[in-house]
Amino acid sequence: MESLENQEYLIEFANTKMPFGKYQGRYLVDLPEAYVLWFKEKGFPKGKLGQMMELLAEIKLNGLESLIRPLRKY
């Protein structure tokens, strides 16, 4: 069951767009690495978005964006 929850979370993550700021409307995975690292330094937003951005920082630092993009629902 946990595996299904993880898959659903990754699909949600892949389809989440930035809700505010300079990059509003852009998929999280497409945010510039420097922008994500700035948030990491200053503090991620609270809640689910912050959790997703924390995951995004790890994905960006490890060059794993190509694993997330195919999960988008166009």
Beta strands, then each sheet from edge to edge (+ up, - down):
end
